[in-house]
Each structure stands twice: as structure tokens, then as C-alpha cells.
């Protein structure tokens, strides 16, 4: 079984407005409300690809209830812990201004609630996959990713971590199966600027030396790079398409890679599935469907055969 964890999920309120003006009353011309959070995005794309998975995390208040309703509407299995106080956050995303958003804080998560999550994670067994993705709320200890992997270490669980800076670096000793920094995050770790796929490779390998088994580096319009634990290096320019919505593209790449590995245990296939899923989400208003992902995958497969 594949499990995802989202510590601070959100209702994403995505709006479009004509002629937005500061200090004025602005009215939407389109709006969507979707369940958000990196782990939830991964679960959604896995589900779209027909991969069974369970989403874990925390919800609170009436917004938490709506989050659960919308996740169940999508169809994947949810086993969230409902907190007694506070409300799950609402994140406002302005569609006409790429990257412009207002993110809420979310509820306070007590040590007792963290203990309840640990009990759920204690059920994981050998060959299960655990995906930890995204930042953590300020109320949680900075060591939470480390604490979880330490707790589960030695059980034969496959760890996937999509996080930045110390959240990522502190878990490398537990040999995560996959980590997915982007080129800017990778560069920040080593104090360098990485602009080309070739420049990424030696620094991805440095993270392997620190413990990561496979390093998948997303590079937006430059494509992606994979340094695999068997010594293979895969590079791919970005598929051609029109950017519609970058939100969730990185999470989709993680989901595509995990789905691809689950299907064939082949790194090239997993890499191409990751790129296909990430690109398909970027080219769509919503997270990618199976059909959209397969369409891009076929173009990569065709290019390989030429």
C-alpha cells in the first residue's frame, strides 16, 4: 500500500478576475474550490492512474469536513485525524497572477495528535511506500520528518520525501527511496546556481552520497533529471505544451514516478511517467487525468524509439 501524509491540508480557493485592482472591490469571473496540500495532490494523481493509496494527515472544523467530503468525492481512501479545535486552512490562489496566493495558517497540532498519527504509521509494513511531502505547520517540531523515518526505520518501508532544506537533509541517513528537489532547492543546499540539466547531475549525486537512493530533480521548463541508485542517469527536456497551472505539477511528478515504479520497477519508465504526470498537470486546469498523462508518455516513448 502507498500512504501519503499531509500535515496542513487546505481548501484551495482558485479565482480569476478581470482587471484586478488594489483597494477596489473585485469580482470573480471564475472560481474553483479544491482539496489542496502536496500529499493530497500526490494521492489524487495516484488515484487517477489507478494506483490504490491512503491519504493521512490532520483536518479541523467545518473546512476540514469539506476537505474530507471533496477527497471522498475524488475517490481515494482517507484516514485523517480530526482535531477538536481550529479549522483547516483556506488558501486563496489568484489564477491571473501566476504564483500569487494567500495561504492560511491552519490549526494547532498537539503532541497528542502527533502521537495518534504515529499509531497509524505503526501499521505500515515491509514493501509499503510512505510519501512525506511539503512544509510543516509552525506548531510542529522541525524534526517531524526525521522522527517519523527514525520510528519506521528498519521495517523495509519505501520512503519518498519531497521537502526542502533541513526537512530533507535530516532524513537522508535513513536512505529514502526517492527525493525530489527542484534545481533551485538543490542549488540552495550547496550554495550554487544550477541552470542546466548537466549542471544538476554532480549535485544530485552528492545527495546520493549522503544517503538518498534516487534523486529526481524537477526543472520546470528545462525538464528533469534522475540520478538512479543503479548508476543510471536520465535527462529529459520538458514536453511541449502551454502552461495553464503550475500548482501541483511537482506533486504530480512524484505521483507519476511512484506509479511508474510500482508498475514496472524500471527507472526509465518511472522517470518518463514522472515527467508525463508533472507536465500533464501543468498543462491542465486540474491535476492530470490518466488520459492526459498517457498522451504525453507516448510522445516520450516515441522520441526514445527514434
Buried (B, 14 or more C-beta within 10 A) or exposed (E): EBBBBBBBBBBBBBBBBEEBEEEEEBEBEEEEBBBBBBBBBBBBBBBBBEBEBBBBBBBBBEBBBBBBEBBEEBEBBBEBBEBEEBBBBBBBBBBEEEEEBEBBEBBBBBEEBBEEBEEBBEEBEEEBBBBBBBBBBEBBEEBBBBBBBBEBEEEEBBBBBBBBEEBBBBBBEBBBBBBBBBBBBBBBBEEEEBEEBEBBBEBBBBBBEBBBBBBBBBBBEBBBBBBBBEEEBBBBEBBEBEEEBEBBBBBBBBBBBBBBBBBEEEBBBBBBBBBBBBBBBBBBEBBBBBEBBBBBBEBBBEEEEE
